[in-house]
Amino acid sequence: MPTKTPMVPVKQITISVPHSWTFASWPKDIYPNDGQRGRHICRAHRNELIAEGALTRIGRELAVLGAGYSRWLSKQANKVLDFEVPANRPEHASKRAGRAQLQ
């Protein structure tokens, strides 16, 4: 006799990113956390994002698709491991503090 409930519990897998968004409504919790910065990222990496299925056009407006964008971000993760912020290096301290304060 068939049962309606499975014998093994099924895990629900959800994607934590929204389905899609525009630059004007860029989610605050998704890198780069701002629509203007997101526009810059999409301009710089347009071909890669299109290849991953992360960019689409709805009328005259570009929209970012969440599943494709998260795939693209996961492929970029290996570049971030060795990233060093140049502004925090000691040789750039004069630029941050101003030359007059350091002398």
C-alpha positions in Angstrom: 0.0 0.0 0.0 1.6 3.3 -1.1 2.1 6.0 1.5 1.9 9.7 0.9 4.9 10.6 3.1 8.4 9.6 2.1 10.2 7.1 4.3 13.3 9.3 4.4 13.0 13.0 5.3 13.7 15.2 2.4 15.9 18.2 2.9 14.6 21.5 1.5 17.4 23.3 -0.3 16.8 27.0 -0.6 18.9 29.6 -2.3 19.5 32.5 0.0 19.6 35.1 -2.8 16.5 36.7 -4.3 15.4 35.5 -7.7 16.3 38.7 -9.5 16.9 42.4 -8.8 17.8 45.6 -10.6 20.5 48.1 -9.9 18.0 50.4 -8.2 16.8 47.7 -5.9 20.1 46.0 -5.2 19.8 44.0 -1.9 22.0 45.3 0.9 23.1 41.8 2.0 24.5 40.8 -1.5 28.0 41.8 -2.6 28.8 44.6 -3.4 25.8 45.8 -1.2 25.0 48.8 -3.3 23.4 49.5 -6.7 26.1 51.8 -7.9 28.9 49.4 -7.0 26.8 46.6 -8.5 26.6 48.5 -11.8 30.4 48.9 -11.8 30.9 45.1 -11.2 28.4 44.2 -13.9 30.1 46.6 -16.4 33.6 45.2 -15.6 32.5 41.6 -15.7 29.7 41.7 -18.2 30.8 38.9 -20.5 31.4 36.5 -17.6 28.1 37.3 -16.0 26.2 36.8 -19.2 28.0 33.4 -19.7 26.8 32.4 -16.2 23.3 33.5 -16.9 23.4 36.3 -14.3 22.4 39.2 -16.5 19.2 39.7 -18.5 17.4 42.6 -20.0 13.8 43.4 -19.0 12.6 46.1 -21.4 15.2 48.8 -21.2 16.4 47.8 -17.7 19.2 45.3 -16.8 18.3 42.7 -14.2 20.6 40.5 -12.2 19.4 36.9 -11.8 20.3 35.5 -8.4 21.2 31.9 -9.3 23.6 32.9 -12.0 25.1 35.7 -9.9 25.7 33.3 -7.0 27.4 30.8 -9.4 29.6 33.6 -10.7 30.5 34.8 -7.2 31.5 31.2 -6.2 33.8 31.0 -9.2 35.4 34.3 -8.1 36.0 33.1 -4.5 39.4 31.6 -5.3 40.7 35.0 -6.3 39.8 36.5 -3.0 41.9 34.2 -0.7 45.2 35.9 -1.4 43.8 39.4 -1.8 45.6 42.1 0.1 44.1 45.5 0.6 46.7 47.9 -0.8 45.5 50.9 1.1 46.4 49.2 4.4 50.0 48.5 3.5 52.5 50.7 5.4 54.0 52.2 2.2 50.6 53.9 1.6 50.3 55.4 5.1 51.3 58.8 3.8 48.3 58.8 1.5 45.9 58.0 4.3 47.3 60.3 7.0 48.7 63.1 4.8 52.3 63.9 4.3 52.4 66.7 6.8 51.2 64.5 9.7 53.9 61.9 9.1 56.9 64.4 9.0 
